[in-house]
Amino acid sequence: MNIPPSLELYMTGLRTHDIMLIGASFAPDIRFVTPVRTMGHNNILSFLDALYRAFPDWSYDNNPPFQREDGMFGVLWRQGGTHTGRIQFSGFPGVDATGRSVVIPPHHFYYSVDEEGLHEIRPDPVPGGAPRGIFEQIGVELPPF
């Protein structure tokens, strides 16, 4: 199966914590959709930048991408890291380093992608899944996602 170049770019950007590369994979109308919140381009990049500052060892592992019948691509991700820095981004009061290890349960993220780039990122809403599970595991009572 051919993986769209924008999805490959995005996946490489995640693994290398390269915010510019991640941003280059986005279509102008990119949306990250969770049951609680939808983020656009700048908010997605701001969140990832804050995540990588707070969890410098954040790592990703994944199964090969696949395409669903509806045309969306899916990736089963495994991710986690150690909370060694303050996590802070716009609209969130921030949390000082807890030293806690965070392990997100493996779950799928789905991507709407075409020649313009990624239009939508939608994680499966599984208990403890990202991004909400990150905050739950460091003790945030009311996670922002």
TILONU-244580 format. One record per residue (C-alpha): chain; residue number from 1; x, y, z. Coordinates in Angstrom, 1 decimal, always signed. Layout:
+-----+-----+--------+--------+--------+
! mol ! seq !   east !  north !     up !
+-----+-----+--------+--------+--------+
!   A ! NUM !      X !      Y !      Z !
...
+-----+-----+--------+--------+--------+
//
This chain:
+-----+-----+--------+--------+--------+
! mol ! seq !   east !  north !     up !
+-----+-----+--------+--------+--------+
!   A !   1 !   +0.0 !   +0.0 !   +0.0 !
!   A !   2 !   +1.2 !   +3.5 !   -0.8 !
!   A !   3 !   +1.3 !   +5.8 !   +2.2 !
!   A !   4 !   +0.4 !   +9.4 !   +1.3 !
!   A !   5 !   +3.6 !  +11.6 !   +1.5 !
!   A !   6 !   +1.9 !  +13.9 !   +4.0 !
!   A !   7 !   +1.2 !  +11.1 !   +6.4 !
!   A !   8 !   +4.8 !   +9.8 !   +6.1 !
!   A !   9 !   +6.0 !  +13.4 !   +6.8 !
!   A !  10 !   +3.7 !  +13.7 !   +9.8 !
!   A !  11 !   +4.8 !  +10.3 !  +11.3 !
!   A !  12 !   +8.5 !  +11.2 !  +10.8 !
!   A !  13 !   +7.9 !  +14.6 !  +12.5 !
!   A !  14 !   +6.3 !  +12.9 !  +15.5 !
!   A !  15 !   +9.1 !  +10.4 !  +15.9 !
!   A !  16 !  +11.7 !  +13.2 !  +15.7 !
!   A !  17 !   +9.8 !  +15.9 !  +17.6 !
!   A !  18 !  +10.1 !  +18.1 !  +14.6 !
!   A !  19 !   +7.3 !  +20.7 !  +14.9 !
!   A !  20 !   +8.1 !  +22.3 !  +11.5 !
!   A !  21 !   +7.9 !  +19.0 !   +9.7 !
!   A !  22 !   +4.6 !  +18.2 !  +11.4 !
!   A !  23 !   +3.2 !  +21.5 !  +10.4 !
!   A !  24 !   +4.4 !  +21.0 !   +6.8 !
!   A !  25 !   +2.2 !  +17.8 !   +6.7 !
!   A !  26 !   -1.0 !  +19.8 !   +7.4 !
!   A !  27 !   -3.6 !  +21.0 !   +4.9 !
!   A !  28 !   -4.8 !  +24.5 !   +5.6 !
!   A !  29 !   -8.0 !  +23.2 !   +7.3 !
!   A !  30 !   -6.4 !  +20.7 !   +9.6 !
!   A !  31 !   -8.5 !  +19.6 !  +12.6 !
!   A !  32 !   -7.5 !  +17.4 !  +15.6 !
!   A !  33 !  -10.8 !  +16.0 !  +16.9 !
!   A !  34 !  -11.4 !  +14.5 !  +20.3 !
!   A !  35 !  -14.7 !  +14.0 !  +22.1 !
!   A !  36 !  -14.0 !  +17.0 !  +24.2 !
!   A !  37 !  -12.1 !  +19.5 !  +22.0 !
!   A !  38 !  -11.3 !  +20.2 !  +18.4 !
!   A !  39 !   -8.0 !  +22.0 !  +17.6 !
!   A !  40 !   -6.7 !  +23.7 !  +14.5 !
!   A !  41 !   -3.2 !  +24.1 !  +13.1 !
!   A !  42 !   -1.6 !  +26.4 !  +15.6 !
!   A !  43 !   -3.2 !  +24.7 !  +18.7 !
!   A !  44 !   -2.0 !  +21.3 !  +17.5 !
!   A !  45 !   +1.5 !  +22.5 !  +17.1 !
!   A !  46 !   +1.5 !  +24.4 !  +20.4 !
!   A !  47 !   +0.3 !  +21.3 !  +22.2 !
!   A !  48 !   +2.9 !  +19.1 !  +20.6 !
!   A !  49 !   +5.7 !  +21.6 !  +21.4 !
!   A !  50 !   +4.5 !  +21.7 !  +25.0 !
!   A !  51 !   +4.4 !  +17.9 !  +25.1 !
!   A !  52 !   +7.9 !  +17.5 !  +23.9 !
!   A !  53 !   +9.2 !  +20.1 !  +26.3 !
!   A !  54 !   +7.5 !  +18.4 !  +29.2 !
!   A !  55 !   +8.4 !  +14.9 !  +28.0 !
!   A !  56 !  +11.7 !  +15.1 !  +26.2 !
!   A !  57 !  +11.9 !  +11.3 !  +25.9 !
!   A !  58 !   +8.4 !  +11.0 !  +24.5 !
!   A !  59 !   +8.5 !   +8.1 !  +22.0 !
!   A !  60 !   +6.2 !   +6.7 !  +19.4 !
!   A !  61 !   +6.0 !   +3.2 !  +17.9 !
!   A !  62 !   +3.4 !   +2.1 !  +15.4 !
!   A !  63 !   +2.0 !   -0.6 !  +13.2 !
!   A !  64 !   +2.0 !   +0.0 !   +9.5 !
!   A !  65 !   -0.7 !   +2.4 !   +8.3 !
!   A !  66 !   -3.7 !   +0.9 !   +6.6 !
!   A !  67 !   -6.6 !   +2.4 !   +4.6 !
!   A !  68 !  -10.2 !   +2.0 !   +5.6 !
!   A !  69 !  -13.1 !   +1.6 !   +3.2 !
!   A !  70 !  -14.1 !   +5.2 !   +3.8 !
!   A !  71 !  -10.7 !   +6.3 !   +2.5 !
!   A !  72 !   -9.3 !   +7.4 !   +5.9 !
!   A !  73 !   -5.9 !   +6.0 !   +6.9 !
!   A !  74 !   -5.4 !   +4.4 !  +10.3 !
!   A !  75 !   -2.3 !   +3.9 !  +12.4 !
!   A !  76 !   -2.1 !   +1.9 !  +15.6 !
!   A !  77 !   +0.2 !   +4.0 !  +17.9 !
!   A !  78 !   +2.0 !   +3.1 !  +21.1 !
!   A !  79 !   +3.5 !   +6.1 !  +22.9 !
!   A !  80 !   +4.8 !   +7.3 !  +26.2 !
!   A !  81 !   +7.5 !   +9.1 !  +28.1 !
!   A !  82 !   +8.5 !  +10.6 !  +31.5 !
!   A !  83 !   +7.2 !  +13.9 !  +32.7 !
!   A !  84 !  +10.4 !  +15.8 !  +33.5 !
!   A !  85 !   +9.4 !  +19.3 !  +32.5 !
!   A !  86 !   +6.5 !  +21.7 !  +33.0 !
!   A !  87 !   +3.7 !  +21.2 !  +30.6 !
!   A !  88 !   +2.3 !  +24.6 !  +29.6 !
!   A !  89 !   +0.3 !  +25.8 !  +26.6 !
!   A !  90 !   -2.3 !  +28.5 !  +25.9 !
!   A !  91 !   -5.6 !  +28.1 !  +27.9 !
!   A !  92 !   -4.1 !  +25.5 !  +30.3 !
!   A !  93 !   -2.8 !  +26.4 !  +33.7 !
!   A !  94 !   +0.2 !  +24.1 !  +33.4 !
!   A !  95 !   +1.6 !  +21.3 !  +35.5 !
!   A !  96 !   +5.1 !  +21.1 !  +37.0 !
!   A !  97 !   +7.2 !  +18.0 !  +36.3 !
!   A !  98 !   +5.9 !  +15.0 !  +38.3 !
!   A !  99 !   +8.6 !  +12.5 !  +37.3 !
!   A ! 100 !   +5.8 !  +10.1 !  +36.4 !
!   A ! 101 !   +6.1 !   +7.7 !  +33.5 !
!   A ! 102 !   +3.2 !   +7.9 !  +31.1 !
!   A ! 103 !   +2.3 !   +4.9 !  +29.0 !
!   A ! 104 !   -0.6 !   +5.4 !  +26.6 !
!   A ! 105 !   -2.5 !   +2.2 !  +25.7 !
!   A ! 106 !   -2.1 !   +1.3 !  +22.1 !
!   A ! 107 !   -4.9 !   +2.8 !  +20.0 !
!   A ! 108 !   -5.7 !   +3.9 !  +16.6 !
!   A ! 109 !   -5.5 !   +7.4 !  +15.2 !
!   A ! 110 !   -7.4 !   +8.0 !  +11.9 !
!   A ! 111 !   -6.3 !  +10.5 !   +9.2 !
!   A ! 112 !   -8.1 !  +12.2 !   +6.4 !
!   A ! 113 !   -5.4 !  +13.0 !   +3.9 !
!   A ! 114 !   -5.0 !  +14.0 !   +0.2 !
!   A ! 115 !   -2.5 !  +15.9 !   -1.9 !
!   A ! 116 !   -3.0 !  +19.1 !   +0.2 !
!   A ! 117 !   -2.0 !  +17.3 !   +3.4 !
!   A ! 118 !   -3.7 !  +16.0 !   +6.5 !
!   A ! 119 !   -7.2 !  +17.5 !   +6.9 !
!   A ! 120 !   -8.3 !  +15.6 !  +10.0 !
!   A ! 121 !   -6.7 !  +13.6 !  +12.9 !
!   A ! 122 !   -9.1 !  +11.7 !  +15.0 !
!   A ! 123 !   -7.9 !   +9.3 !  +17.8 !
!   A ! 124 !  -10.1 !   +6.5 !  +18.9 !
!   A ! 125 !  -11.7 !   +7.5 !  +22.2 !
!   A ! 126 !  -10.3 !   +4.7 !  +24.4 !
!   A ! 127 !   -9.9 !   +4.9 !  +28.2 !
!   A ! 128 !   -6.5 !   +6.3 !  +28.9 !
!   A ! 129 !   -5.9 !   +7.1 !  +25.3 !
!   A ! 130 !   -4.1 !  +10.2 !  +24.0 !
!   A ! 131 !   -4.2 !  +13.0 !  +24.5 !
!   A ! 132 !   -6.5 !  +12.8 !  +27.5 !
!   A ! 133 !   -4.6 !   +9.9 !  +29.1 !
!   A ! 134 !   -1.4 !  +11.9 !  +29.2 !
!   A ! 135 !   -3.0 !  +14.4 !  +31.6 !
!   A ! 136 !   -4.8 !  +11.7 !  +33.6 !
!   A ! 137 !   -1.6 !   +9.9 !  +34.3 !
!   A ! 138 !   +0.2 !  +13.0 !  +35.6 !
!   A ! 139 !   -2.7 !  +13.8 !  +38.0 !
!   A ! 140 !   -4.7 !  +16.5 !  +36.2 !
!   A ! 141 !   -8.2 !  +16.2 !  +37.6 !
!   A ! 142 !   -9.9 !  +18.0 !  +34.7 !
!   A ! 143 !   -7.9 !  +17.2 !  +31.5 !
!   A ! 144 !   -8.3 !  +19.8 !  +28.7 !
!   A ! 145 !   -8.9 !  +17.1 !  +26.1 !
+-----+-----+--------+--------+--------+
//
